[in-house]
Amino acid sequence: YKGKTWNYLVNGQTGEIQGEAPISAWKVAIAVVLGLLLIGGIIYLYSQSKQH
């Protein structure tokens, strides 16, 4: 991935995984922000429906 070799080991009996994943900090941050916006939107819509 992006010119770097990533090694993984998976234990076939326990399912334990060893290794480092190529995680993008930007993608994680965007996913967190979108998740929070989605939760906030649901809470807002729910609170608006209770007022009527």
ABEGO torsion letter per residue (X at the ends): XGGBBBBBBBBAAAGBBBEBBBBBAAAAAAAAAAAAAAAAAAAAAAAAAAAX
